[in-house]
Amino acid sequence: MELGWLLWGAAVLLLLHLLMELSPAVNFALRIGFYYVLCIVCSGLTAPVCLLVNGGRTVKNMRIIKTVVKSFKYFFGLRFEVKGLENFEVEGPAIIVSNHQSILDMMGLMEVLPDGCVQVGKKELMYAGTVGLITYLGGVIFINRKSTTSAKMVMAEVAKTMIADNVKVWVYPEGTRNCTGDLLPFKKGAFHLAVQAQVPVIPVVYSSFTTFYNPKKNLFTSGKIKVEVLPPIETKGLTSDNVSDLTDRCYNLMRETLFRLSGRPELGENPNSGCPAAQPCAQCCASNVLLPASPGGAEH
């Protein structure tokens, strides 16, 4: 009986392997499906550990979550080449901004996440089962992306908390996932927050995923991701009148770095200057983090 089950199991695995080799669509669906399952199961297993070790919701749980998520890359054959981690070593709070490409960003985030750093996420994430639970325990700050007023109020509280608790805040200023290999125009919420709190902005740039991950083409293979943490940009002495210039400065710097890391030396038009922005593909349009528009590397 046991031998029969083993033979059936081996046959199913062989069939799946053949389908993955022959059909990009099957390969993509199975790998994405496994990624979702991995997130759900690991979140469920990690949550009790966070509760036992730290007693509840706290940014300290991010150390535990980070350790777990950093193992995901081995399942998908991903390698990270990281440069500039020393730029996280600033005294006091800071705003960290990075480009946002896909659901795989979580692996990139945890690869370099500094201690004492919380993320800003959409409120809907709270209700995503075990994933919502683990993000809550990790101290993620949830905002209502449908209400600009509510988001502004939350971000005002974030500014106070950031100073009082001496934490860094990680924000995706594009406001939505974008798998085009370029940057979308930046929303200004993160930069208003940095100026309001008079804390530095630390840009983090990930090379384009398009060579190994592209939902439009059912592409999901192994690959290497280059990550560069850029020097902090000071905001001391800046006012709300300087927010637009600060936003443009970060955008141009990050876009230039994105193209360099991705092997694209040419720079196109700047969407932040009013030119048409690149449009994300349909599979990548689900928003993960949204802020109001008003307010030599080592492989890992």
C-alpha positions as CSV (number, residue, x, y, z in Angstrom):
1,M,0.0,0.0,0.0
2,E,2.8,2.4,1.0
3,L,4.7,1.5,-2.2
4,G,1.7,2.3,-4.3
5,W,1.4,5.8,-2.7
6,L,5.0,6.4,-3.3
7,L,4.7,5.4,-7.0
8,W,1.7,7.7,-7.4
9,G,3.5,10.5,-5.7
10,A,6.6,10.0,-7.9
11,A,4.4,10.0,-11.0
12,V,2.6,13.2,-10.0
13,L,5.9,15.0,-9.4
14,L,7.3,13.7,-12.7
15,L,4.2,15.0,-14.5
16,L,4.5,18.4,-12.8
17,H,8.1,18.6,-13.8
18,L,7.4,17.8,-17.4
19,L,4.5,20.3,-17.5
20,M,6.8,23.0,-16.0
21,E,9.4,22.3,-18.6
22,L,6.9,22.3,-21.5
23,S,4.6,25.1,-20.4
24,P,5.7,28.5,-19.2
25,A,2.2,29.2,-18.0
26,V,2.2,26.0,-15.8
27,N,5.7,26.8,-14.5
28,F,4.6,30.3,-13.6
29,A,1.4,29.2,-11.9
30,L,3.1,26.5,-9.9
31,R,5.9,28.7,-8.7
32,I,3.6,31.6,-7.8
33,G,1.2,29.2,-6.1
34,F,4.1,27.7,-4.1
35,Y,5.2,31.2,-3.1
36,Y,1.7,32.0,-1.8
37,V,1.6,28.7,0.2
38,L,5.0,29.4,1.6
39,C,4.0,32.8,2.8
40,I,0.8,31.5,4.4
41,V,2.4,28.5,6.1
42,C,5.5,30.3,7.3
43,S,3.4,33.2,8.6
44,G,1.2,30.8,10.6
45,L,4.3,29.1,12.1
46,T,6.2,32.3,12.8
47,A,3.3,34.1,14.6
48,P,3.4,31.9,17.7
49,V,7.2,32.3,17.9
50,C,6.8,36.1,17.8
51,L,4.2,36.0,20.6
52,L,6.3,33.8,22.8
53,V,9.5,35.7,22.3
54,N,8.2,39.3,22.3
55,G,4.7,39.1,23.7
56,G,2.8,40.8,21.0
57,R,2.9,43.6,18.4
58,T,6.4,45.1,18.2
59,V,9.0,46.0,15.6
60,K,11.3,43.6,17.4
61,N,9.4,40.8,15.7
62,M,10.8,41.9,12.4
63,R,14.1,40.2,13.3
64,I,12.3,36.8,13.5
65,I,10.2,37.5,10.4
66,K,13.4,38.6,8.5
67,T,15.2,35.4,9.4
68,V,12.4,33.2,8.1
69,V,11.7,35.2,4.9
70,K,15.5,35.3,4.0
71,S,15.3,31.5,3.5
72,F,12.7,31.9,0.7
73,K,15.3,32.8,-1.9
74,Y,16.7,29.3,-1.9
75,F,13.4,27.8,-3.0
76,F,13.3,30.0,-6.1
77,G,17.0,30.2,-7.0
78,L,17.3,33.9,-6.3
79,R,20.6,35.6,-5.4
80,F,21.0,39.1,-3.9
81,E,24.1,41.3,-4.5
82,V,23.9,44.0,-1.9
83,K,25.9,47.2,-1.7
84,G,25.8,50.2,0.7
85,L,24.3,48.7,3.8
86,E,26.5,51.1,5.8
87,N,24.2,53.9,4.7
88,F,21.5,52.6,7.0
89,E,23.8,53.5,9.9
90,V,22.4,56.9,10.7
91,E,21.7,58.2,14.1
92,G,18.0,58.4,14.9
93,P,15.0,57.9,12.7
94,A,14.9,58.0,8.9
95,I,12.5,57.5,6.0
96,I,13.6,54.7,3.6
97,V,12.2,54.7,0.1
98,S,12.5,52.0,-2.5
99,N,11.1,50.9,-5.9
100,H,8.2,48.5,-5.8
101,Q,8.1,45.8,-8.5
102,S,6.1,42.7,-7.5
103,I,4.9,40.4,-4.8
104,L,8.5,39.1,-4.6
105,D,9.6,42.5,-3.1
106,M,9.1,41.0,0.3
107,M,12.1,38.8,-0.1
108,G,14.2,41.8,-1.2
109,L,12.9,43.9,1.7
110,M,13.8,41.3,4.3
111,E,17.3,40.8,2.7
112,V,18.4,44.3,3.7
113,L,15.9,45.4,6.3
114,P,17.7,47.3,9.1
115,D,16.8,46.8,12.8
116,G,14.2,49.1,14.2
117,C,12.4,49.6,10.9
118,V,8.7,49.4,10.2
119,Q,6.8,49.4,6.9
120,V,3.7,51.3,5.8
121,G,1.1,49.0,4.2
122,K,-2.5,49.2,2.9
123,K,-5.2,48.5,5.5
124,E,-6.6,45.5,3.5
125,L,-3.4,43.6,4.3
126,M,-4.6,43.2,7.9
127,Y,-7.3,40.8,6.7
128,A,-5.0,38.5,4.7
129,G,-5.2,35.6,7.1
130,T,-1.9,34.5,8.7
131,V,0.0,37.0,6.5
132,G,-2.1,39.8,7.9
133,L,-1.4,38.5,11.4
134,I,2.3,38.4,11.0
135,T,2.5,41.9,9.4
136,Y,0.4,43.2,12.4
137,L,2.8,41.5,14.9
138,G,5.7,43.0,13.0
139,G,4.5,46.5,13.6
140,V,3.5,47.4,10.1
141,I,1.6,50.7,10.0
142,F,-1.7,50.3,8.1
143,I,-3.3,53.2,6.2
144,N,-6.7,53.4,4.4
145,R,-5.7,54.0,0.8
146,K,-9.3,55.0,-0.1
147,S,-9.3,57.9,2.4
148,T,-6.7,60.7,1.9
149,T,-7.8,62.4,5.1
150,S,-7.4,59.1,7.1
151,A,-4.0,58.5,5.5
152,K,-2.8,62.0,6.4
153,M,-3.8,61.6,10.0
154,V,-2.0,58.2,10.2
155,M,1.1,59.7,8.7
156,A,1.0,62.6,11.1
157,E,1.0,60.1,14.0
158,V,3.8,58.1,12.3
159,A,6.0,61.3,12.4
160,K,5.4,61.5,16.1
161,T,6.0,57.8,16.8
162,M,9.1,57.7,14.6
163,I,10.8,60.4,16.7
164,A,9.5,59.1,20.1
165,D,10.4,55.4,19.4
166,N,13.5,56.1,17.3
167,V,12.5,53.9,14.4
168,K,13.0,54.0,10.7
169,V,10.0,53.8,8.3
170,W,10.1,52.0,4.9
171,V,7.8,53.4,2.2
172,Y,7.2,52.6,-1.5
173,P,6.7,56.0,-3.0
174,E,5.4,54.7,-6.3
175,G,2.3,53.7,-4.5
176,T,1.7,50.5,-6.5
177,R,3.6,47.6,-7.9
178,N,5.2,48.3,-11.3
179,C,7.0,45.6,-13.3
180,T,7.9,47.8,-16.3
181,G,11.6,48.1,-15.5
182,D,11.1,51.8,-14.9
183,L,9.8,54.0,-12.1
184,L,6.3,55.4,-11.8
185,P,5.9,59.0,-10.6
186,F,6.5,59.3,-6.8
187,K,3.7,60.2,-4.4
188,K,4.9,62.9,-2.0
189,G,3.6,61.4,1.3
190,A,7.0,60.0,2.3
191,F,8.8,63.2,1.6
192,H,6.3,65.3,3.5
193,L,6.8,63.0,6.4
194,A,10.6,63.3,6.2
195,V,10.5,67.1,6.1
196,Q,7.9,67.3,8.9
197,A,10.0,65.1,11.1
198,Q,13.3,66.6,9.8
199,V,14.8,63.2,9.3
200,P,17.0,61.9,6.4
201,V,15.6,60.1,3.4
202,I,17.5,56.9,2.5
203,P,16.9,55.6,-1.1
204,V,17.1,51.9,-1.7
205,V,17.1,50.6,-5.3
206,Y,16.5,47.1,-6.6
207,S,17.5,46.1,-10.1
208,S,14.7,45.2,-12.5
209,F,13.1,41.8,-12.1
210,T,12.1,41.6,-15.8
211,T,14.8,39.3,-16.8
212,F,13.5,36.5,-14.5
213,Y,10.0,37.6,-13.5
214,N,7.3,38.9,-15.9
215,P,3.7,37.9,-15.3
216,K,2.7,39.1,-18.8
217,K,5.1,36.5,-20.3
218,N,4.5,33.8,-17.6
219,L,8.1,34.2,-16.8
220,F,9.4,33.2,-13.3
221,T,12.9,31.6,-13.2
222,S,16.0,31.9,-11.0
223,G,18.0,35.1,-11.2
224,K,20.2,37.7,-9.5
225,I,18.9,40.9,-7.9
226,K,21.3,43.8,-7.4
227,V,20.4,46.1,-4.4
228,E,22.0,49.4,-3.6
229,V,21.4,51.5,-0.5
230,L,22.2,55.1,-1.4
231,P,23.6,57.7,0.9
232,P,21.1,59.5,3.1
233,I,19.6,62.8,1.9
234,E,19.3,65.3,4.7
235,T,16.1,67.3,5.2
236,K,17.2,69.5,8.1
237,G,16.1,73.1,7.4
238,L,13.7,72.1,4.6
239,T,10.0,73.1,4.7
240,S,6.9,72.0,2.8
241,D,7.9,74.3,0.0
242,N,10.9,72.1,-0.6
243,V,9.0,68.8,-0.8
244,S,8.6,68.8,-4.6
245,D,12.3,69.4,-5.2
246,L,13.1,66.7,-2.6
247,T,10.8,64.3,-4.4
248,D,12.3,65.0,-7.8
249,R,15.8,64.7,-6.4
250,C,15.1,61.2,-5.0
251,Y,13.3,60.1,-8.1
252,N,16.0,61.1,-10.5
253,L,18.7,59.6,-8.3
254,M,16.8,56.3,-7.9
255,R,15.9,56.1,-11.6
256,E,19.5,56.6,-12.7
257,T,20.6,53.9,-10.2
258,L,17.8,51.5,-11.3
259,F,18.9,51.8,-15.0
260,R,22.5,51.3,-14.0
261,L,21.9,48.2,-11.9
262,S,19.6,46.8,-14.6
263,G,22.2,47.3,-17.4
264,R,20.1,50.1,-19.0
265,P,22.4,53.2,-19.2
266,E,20.0,55.3,-21.2
267,L,17.5,57.5,-19.3
268,G,14.1,58.4,-20.8
269,E,11.7,61.1,-19.9
270,N,11.0,61.9,-16.2
271,P,7.3,61.1,-15.4
272,N,7.7,63.2,-12.2
273,S,8.1,66.2,-14.4
274,G,4.7,65.8,-16.0
275,C,5.5,63.4,-18.8
276,P,3.4,60.3,-19.2
277,A,4.3,57.6,-16.7
278,A,5.0,54.0,-17.6
279,Q,1.9,51.9,-17.0
280,P,2.2,48.7,-14.9
281,C,1.0,45.5,-16.4
282,A,-2.4,44.2,-15.3
283,Q,-1.0,41.5,-13.1
284,C,1.1,44.0,-11.1
285,C,-1.5,46.7,-10.5
286,A,-2.6,45.5,-7.1
287,S,-1.5,48.1,-4.7
288,N,0.6,47.1,-1.7
289,V,1.5,50.5,-0.2
290,L,-0.1,53.8,-0.9
291,L,0.7,57.3,0.5
292,P,-1.4,60.4,-0.2
293,A,-0.1,62.6,-3.0
294,S,-0.3,65.7,-0.9
295,P,1.5,65.2,2.2
296,G,31.8,46.2,-4.0
297,G,28.6,44.2,-3.2
298,A,28.4,40.9,-1.5
299,E,26.0,38.1,-2.7
300,H,23.5,36.9,-0.1
